[in-house]
């Protein structure tokens, strides 16, 4: 098992260990759409083949979904809209605005599927 796979396994176990009472009313939908958006970004980023390393990679910075989306041009803009909607959904969920959270999750889902 590779180190990356181990990290993903640990993260999954920790996420599953969180008590449902601590999860917001919209948290599961956010997590599902975040996973879908992350997978779409990774698939898109890997579809171009090899490219030279950018300055951030040379400096040792780790890529994030947002930084990967930023390198994808117009498709990346759609991914960035989805990531921004998920950030707003998390903020609404923390504040107890369930309807706003659900609307932002749907906005993220539709932006990522374009």
C-alpha positions in Angstrom: 0.0 0.0 0.0 1.5 3.4 -1.0 1.8 6.3 1.4 -0.8 8.2 -0.4 -3.3 5.4 -0.2 -2.6 5.1 3.6 -3.3 8.8 4.0 -6.6 8.6 2.2 -7.5 5.6 4.3 -6.7 7.4 7.5 -8.7 10.5 6.4 -11.7 8.3 5.4 -11.6 6.6 8.8 -11.4 9.9 10.6 -14.3 11.3 8.6 -16.4 8.3 9.3 -15.6 8.5 13.0 -17.2 11.9 13.4 -20.5 11.7 15.3 -23.6 12.4 13.2 -24.7 14.9 15.9 -21.8 17.1 15.1 -22.5 17.0 11.4 -24.5 19.9 10.0 -27.8 19.3 8.3 -26.2 19.8 4.9 -22.7 18.3 5.7 -23.2 15.0 3.9 -24.4 16.7 0.7 -21.4 19.0 0.9 -19.0 16.1 1.4 -20.5 14.2 -1.5 -20.4 17.1 -4.0 -16.8 18.0 -2.8 -15.7 14.5 -3.6 -17.3 14.6 -7.0 -15.8 18.0 -7.8 -12.3 16.9 -6.6 -12.5 13.8 -8.8 -13.6 15.8 -11.8 -10.7 18.2 -11.3 -8.2 15.4 -11.0 -9.6 13.6 -14.1 -9.4 16.8 -16.1 -5.9 17.7 -14.8 -4.6 14.2 -15.7 -6.1 14.2 -19.2 -3.5 16.5 -20.7 -0.5 14.3 -20.3 2.8 15.5 -19.1 3.6 19.2 -18.6 6.6 21.0 -17.2 6.6 21.8 -13.5 5.3 25.2 -12.5 7.1 27.5 -10.1 4.8 26.5 -7.2 5.8 22.8 -7.7 9.4 23.7 -7.8 9.0 25.5 -4.5 7.4 22.5 -2.9 3.9 23.7 -2.6 1.3 21.0 -2.6 -1.5 21.3 -5.2 -5.1 21.9 -4.0 -8.3 21.5 -5.9 -8.4 25.3 -6.3 -4.9 25.5 -7.7 -5.5 22.6 -10.1 -8.7 24.3 -11.2 -6.9 27.5 -11.9 -4.6 25.8 -14.4 -7.5 24.4 -16.5 -8.6 27.6 -18.3 -12.3 28.0 -18.9 -13.2 24.6 -17.6 -11.2 25.5 -14.5 -13.4 28.5 -14.0 -16.4 26.3 -13.8 -14.6 24.2 -11.2 -13.7 27.3 -9.3 -17.3 28.4 -9.3 -18.2 25.0 -7.8 -15.5 25.2 -5.1 -16.6 28.8 -4.2 -20.2 27.5 -3.9 -19.1 24.7 -1.6 -17.3 27.3 0.6 -20.5 29.3 0.8 -22.5 26.2 1.6 -20.1 25.3 4.5 -20.5 28.9 5.9 -24.3 28.7 5.6 -24.3 25.3 7.2 -22.2 26.5 10.2 -24.6 29.4 10.5 -27.7 27.2 10.4 -29.0 28.5 7.1 -30.1 25.1 5.7 -31.9 26.4 2.6 -29.0 28.6 1.6 -26.7 25.6 2.1 -28.8 23.4 -0.1 -29.0 26.0 -2.8 -25.2 26.5 -2.8 -24.7 22.7 -3.0 -26.9 22.5 -6.0 -25.1 25.4 -7.6 -21.8 23.6 -7.0 -23.2 20.4 -8.5 -24.5 22.1 -11.6 -21.3 24.1 -12.1 -19.1 21.0 -11.9 -21.2 19.0 -14.3 -21.1 21.6 -17.1 
